[in-house]
Amino acid sequence: MNLTDYVDSLPVTILLLVVGLAFLGMCLGMSGCLRQLRDYRRELTDRAKALRIHRMLERLGVSLPGYLKRTPTIDVEKQLVKCGCCPDTDACDDYLERGRNTDPNTFCPNFEDLQKYQSQGR
């Protein structure tokens, strides 16, 4: 090879280097987004476990991870807030812990929505 062969391939080499670096940057950016999404899902799981909603899901035969996968995040957020602000915790505890055979629709603001996932199972 002579000097002109190297000079002619230099722009191609630089272009490939720039494209490679751009691709690497994009992959690293996606990795950060995926990490944030995983952390947010973990936070939703922890928040649900701190409330009665996860036990209501269990009573319906719906797994918490399955519920979180199938439910739009905005709906999960709304349901967590409703559960956390619920004034009927005694009725909920009677139903969940003591097995009272009451109709959850009479006290649970989320029950109608959660029942939709019952047919979908885990």
Backbone as CSV, one residue per row, in Angstrom:
resi,resn,N_x,N_y,N_z,CA_x,CA_y,CA_z,C_x,C_y,C_z
1,MET,0.841,-1.185,0.000,0.000,0.000,0.000,0.881,1.241,0.000
2,ASN,0.410,2.218,-0.698,1.147,3.474,-0.688,0.389,4.518,0.134
3,LEU,0.929,5.698,0.258,0.381,6.740,1.102,-1.012,7.178,0.670
4,THR,-1.292,7.194,-0.619,-2.615,7.647,-1.092,-3.716,6.674,-0.675
5,ASP,-3.427,5.391,-0.530,-4.424,4.425,-0.069,-4.846,4.730,1.371
6,TYR,-3.881,5.115,2.180,-4.194,5.455,3.573,-4.996,6.755,3.666
7,VAL,-4.643,7.730,2.857,-5.335,9.018,2.864,-6.774,8.841,2.393
8,ASP,-7.005,8.007,1.361,-8.348,7.785,0.848,-9.225,7.049,1.866
9,SER,-8.667,6.175,2.660,-9.465,5.423,3.622,-9.643,6.165,4.945
10,LEU,-8.926,7.267,5.146,-9.025,8.020,6.393,-10.435,8.582,6.640
11,PRO,-11.091,9.212,5.659,-12.453,9.706,5.916,-13.446,8.579,6.250
12,VAL,-13.277,7.445,5.603,-14.156,6.305,5.887,-13.910,5.814,7.304
13,THR,-12.687,5.758,7.706,-12.333,5.321,9.057,-12.910,6.278,10.100
14,ILE,-12.784,7.572,9.838,-13.314,8.569,10.770,-14.834,8.455,10.847
15,LEU,-15.480,8.288,9.703,-16.933,8.143,9.676,-17.381,6.908,10.471
16,LEU,-16.711,5.791,10.278,-17.048,4.576,11.018,-16.817,4.764,12.525
17,LEU,-15.768,5.470,12.876,-15.483,5.740,14.282,-16.590,6.600,14.897
18,VAL,-17.016,7.624,14.183,-18.077,8.509,14.688,-19.386,7.738,14.831
19,VAL,-19.740,6.937,13.844,-20.965,6.135,13.905,-20.888,5.138,15.065
20,GLY,-19.752,4.514,15.246,-19.572,3.568,16.345,-19.715,4.228,17.697
21,LEU,-19.134,5.406,17.851,-19.255,6.138,19.118,-20.696,6.586,19.374
22,ALA,-21.386,7.000,18.315,-22.797,7.391,18.466,-23.635,6.196,18.901
23,PHE,-23.384,5.046,18.305,-24.111,3.832,18.672,-23.824,3.442,20.121
24,LEU,-22.588,3.546,20.524,-22.211,3.247,21.903,-22.915,4.193,22.876
25,GLY,-22.955,5.475,22.536,-23.647,6.447,23.377,-25.130,6.145,23.490
26,MET,-25.744,5.729,22.384,-27.162,5.387,22.394,-27.406,4.163,23.288
27,CYS,-26.556,3.161,23.190,-26.703,1.964,24.029,-26.561,2.305,25.505
28,LEU,-25.614,3.147,25.839,-25.434,3.541,27.237,-26.628,4.347,27.739
29,GLY,-27.194,5.183,26.884,-28.386,5.949,27.252,-29.577,5.047,27.504
30,MET,-29.762,4.046,26.649,-30.867,3.103,26.832,-30.674,2.297,28.110
31,SER,-29.457,1.969,28.413,-29.169,1.216,29.628,-29.594,2.013,30.855
32,GLY,-29.335,3.304,30.847,-29.742,4.157,31.956,-31.255,4.231,32.080
33,CYS,-31.958,4.317,30.944,-33.424,4.362,30.965,-34.001,3.053,31.497
34,LEU,-33.442,1.944,31.073,-33.919,0.648,31.548,-33.684,0.490,33.052
35,ARG,-32.580,0.998,33.522,-32.276,0.949,34.957,-33.289,1.795,35.738
36,GLN,-33.630,2.973,35.215,-34.625,3.826,35.872,-35.992,3.153,35.887
37,LEU,-36.346,2.509,34.791,-37.631,1.807,34.727,-37.672,0.667,35.743
38,ARG,-36.607,-0.103,35.835,-36.528,-1.197,36.808,-36.647,-0.670,38.237
39,ASP,-35.955,0.431,38.510,-36.016,1.024,39.846,-37.415,1.536,40.154
40,TYR,-38.090,2.110,39.172,-39.445,2.616,39.375,-40.421,1.467,39.632
41,ARG,-40.270,0.367,38.881,-41.126,-0.806,39.111,-40.893,-1.375,40.513
42,ARG,-39.663,-1.374,40.959,-39.351,-1.848,42.308,-40.008,-0.935,43.350
43,GLU,-39.990,0.368,43.090,-40.636,1.323,44.000,-42.151,1.083,44.048
44,LEU,-42.775,0.849,42.882,-44.213,0.556,42.857,-44.524,-0.710,43.646
45,THR,-43.689,-1.722,43.494,-43.874,-2.977,44.230,-43.798,-2.734,45.727
46,ASP,-42.802,-1.984,46.156,-42.646,-1.691,47.585,-43.828,-0.892,48.121
47,ARG,-44.293,0.076,47.340,-45.437,0.876,47.782,-46.694,0.024,47.888
48,ALA,-46.893,-0.874,46.923,-48.079,-1.741,46.954,-48.020,-2.697,48.145
49,LYS,-46.841,-3.203,48.441,-46.702,-4.130,49.569,-46.915,-3.448,50.909
50,ALA,-46.699,-2.141,50.956,-46.913,-1.398,52.192,-48.395,-1.097,52.425
51,LEU,-49.220,-1.343,51.421,-50.659,-1.089,51.510,-51.427,-2.404,51.484
52,ARG,-52.729,-2.317,51.649,-53.583,-3.507,51.631,-53.847,-4.019,50.214
53,ILE,-53.537,-3.222,49.215,-53.875,-3.579,47.839,-53.220,-4.895,47.424
54,HIS,-52.002,-5.152,47.895,-51.351,-6.402,47.487,-52.066,-7.618,48.081
55,ARG,-52.625,-7.469,49.280,-53.359,-8.592,49.868,-54.712,-8.783,49.173
56,MET,-55.306,-7.680,48.733,-56.555,-7.786,47.977,-56.292,-8.511,46.657
57,LEU,-55.180,-8.188,46.021,-54.818,-8.885,44.783,-54.608,-10.376,45.050
58,GLU,-53.903,-10.696,46.130,-53.698,-12.107,46.496,-55.026,-12.808,46.708
59,ARG,-55.939,-12.143,47.396,-57.258,-12.734,47.669,-57.996,-13.026,46.363
60,LEU,-57.735,-12.189,45.347,-58.353,-12.389,44.034,-57.572,-13.394,43.183
61,GLY,-56.424,-13.841,43.664,-55.607,-14.785,42.904,-54.756,-14.129,41.836
62,VAL,-54.452,-12.857,42.034,-53.651,-12.098,41.066,-52.295,-11.793,41.695
63,SER,-51.234,-12.128,41.000,-49.903,-11.841,41.540,-49.587,-10.355,41.370
64,LEU,-48.864,-9.817,42.312,-48.477,-8.415,42.244,-47.613,-8.132,41.011
65,PRO,-46.604,-8.962,40.711,-45.820,-8.695,39.500,-46.671,-8.739,38.228
66,GLY,-47.598,-9.679,38.150,-48.470,-9.757,36.981,-49.357,-8.532,36.854
67,TYR,-49.889,-8.098,37.979,-50.722,-6.892,38.014,-49.922,-5.685,37.533
68,LEU,-48.701,-5.538,38.040,-47.883,-4.390,37.654,-47.493,-4.427,36.186
69,LYS,-47.328,-5.615,35.624,-46.989,-5.728,34.197,-48.164,-5.360,33.307
70,ARG,-49.364,-5.788,33.707,-50.537,-5.617,32.842,-51.261,-4.288,33.024
71,THR,-51.018,-3.617,34.125,-51.767,-2.408,34.435,-50.983,-1.170,34.015
72,PRO,-51.625,-0.254,33.297,-50.931,0.998,32.971,-50.466,1.700,34.252
73,THR,-49.283,2.251,34.206,-48.669,2.848,35.385,-49.552,3.927,36.005
74,ILE,-50.215,4.718,35.200,-51.073,5.774,35.741,-52.211,5.168,36.558
75,ASP,-52.735,4.018,36.112,-53.794,3.342,36.866,-53.266,2.774,38.179
76,VAL,-52.059,2.213,38.142,-51.447,1.700,39.374,-51.286,2.843,40.372
77,GLU,-50.776,3.972,39.900,-50.584,5.127,40.784,-51.908,5.558,41.408
78,LYS,-52.954,5.648,40.598,-54.272,6.061,41.106,-54.784,5.067,42.150
79,GLN,-54.619,3.781,41.866,-55.114,2.756,42.785,-54.318,2.738,44.085
80,LEU,-53.025,2.997,44.020,-52.220,3.070,45.234,-52.651,4.263,46.093
81,VAL,-52.928,5.376,45.447,-53.381,6.550,46.199,-54.736,6.279,46.841
82,LYS,-55.654,5.688,46.069,-56.978,5.364,46.625,-56.851,4.437,47.824
83,CYS,-56.005,3.431,47.718,-55.825,2.473,48.804,-55.207,3.164,50.022
84,GLY,-54.202,3.984,49.781,-53.534,4.665,50.881,-54.416,5.662,51.614
85,CYS,-55.405,6.213,50.923,-56.303,7.216,51.516,-57.643,6.626,51.934
86,CYS,-57.794,5.332,51.828,-59.084,4.692,52.080,-59.524,4.859,53.540
87,PRO,-60.760,5.292,53.746,-61.256,5.444,55.114,-61.823,4.150,55.709
88,ASP,-61.978,3.106,54.885,-62.621,1.866,55.344,-61.623,0.749,55.625
89,THR,-60.536,1.078,56.307,-59.504,0.070,56.556,-59.996,-1.039,57.484
90,ASP,-60.900,-0.721,58.396,-61.421,-1.769,59.296,-62.198,-2.817,58.502
91,ALA,-63.047,-2.363,57.580,-63.808,-3.302,56.749,-62.861,-4.114,55.870
92,CYS,-61.829,-3.470,55.373,-60.842,-4.162,54.539,-60.115,-5.228,55.355
93,ASP,-59.707,-4.871,56.564,-59.023,-5.839,57.424,-59.944,-7.013,57.774
94,ASP,-61.215,-6.715,58.032,-62.171,-7.791,58.304,-62.228,-8.762,57.131
95,TYR,-62.230,-8.223,55.941,-62.321,-9.049,54.733,-61.018,-9.816,54.484
96,LEU,-59.904,-9.135,54.590,-58.617,-9.745,54.236,-58.041,-10.642,55.327
97,GLU,-58.140,-10.218,56.566,-57.490,-10.953,57.646,-58.418,-11.930,58.359
98,ARG,-59.640,-11.536,58.502,-60.566,-12.370,59.269,-61.478,-13.204,58.384
99,GLY,-61.351,-13.004,57.069,-62.124,-13.812,56.126,-63.615,-13.536,56.129
100,ARG,-64.000,-12.368,56.595,-65.424,-12.032,56.598,-65.936,-12.040,55.173
101,ASN,-67.084,-12.581,55.015,-67.658,-12.747,53.691,-68.525,-11.540,53.320
102,THR,-67.913,-10.370,53.296,-68.624,-9.161,52.916,-68.309,-8.834,51.462
103,ASP,-69.106,-8.002,50.866,-68.887,-7.608,49.480,-67.873,-6.469,49.438
104,PRO,-66.680,-6.709,48.901,-65.654,-5.669,48.869,-66.072,-4.425,48.087
105,ASN,-67.028,-4.575,47.187,-67.498,-3.398,46.449,-68.106,-2.356,47.375
106,THR,-68.534,-2.770,48.571,-69.157,-1.833,49.492,-68.144,-0.979,50.242
107,PHE,-66.847,-1.387,50.238,-65.861,-0.604,50.985,-64.572,-0.318,50.226
108,CYS,-64.254,-1.099,49.212,-62.968,-0.939,48.518,-63.132,-0.088,47.256
109,PRO,-62.467,1.063,47.195,-62.583,1.916,46.015,-61.892,1.343,44.773
110,ASN,-61.071,0.312,44.963,-60.348,-0.291,43.839,-60.905,-1.644,43.399
111,PHE,-61.816,-2.202,44.159,-62.193,-3.595,43.939,-62.713,-3.858,42.526
112,GLU,-63.553,-2.978,42.027,-64.093,-3.183,40.676,-62.978,-3.248,39.638
113,ASP,-61.995,-2.362,39.762,-60.863,-2.371,38.828,-59.996,-3.613,39.013
114,LEU,-59.757,-4.001,40.264,-58.900,-5.154,40.526,-59.537,-6.461,40.055
115,GLN,-60.859,-6.532,40.101,-61.553,-7.746,39.643,-61.277,-8.033,38.172
116,LYS,-61.013,-7.002,37.395,-60.735,-7.184,35.964,-59.514,-8.076,35.742
117,TYR,-58.596,-8.035,36.700,-57.374,-8.819,36.570,-57.540,-10.240,37.081
118,GLN,-58.612,-10.490,37.790,-58.849,-11.817,38.347,-58.975,-12.868,37.253
119,SER,-59.676,-12.537,36.192,-59.853,-13.500,35.100,-58.560,-13.738,34.341
120,GLN,-57.634,-12.773,34.423,-56.358,-12.915,33.729,-55.360,-13.712,34.559
121,GLY,-55.692,-13.921,35.830,-54.842,-14.744,36.697,-53.518,-14.120,36.996
122,ARG,-52.530,-14.952,37.091,-51.190,-14.502,37.476,-50.481,-14.033,36.260
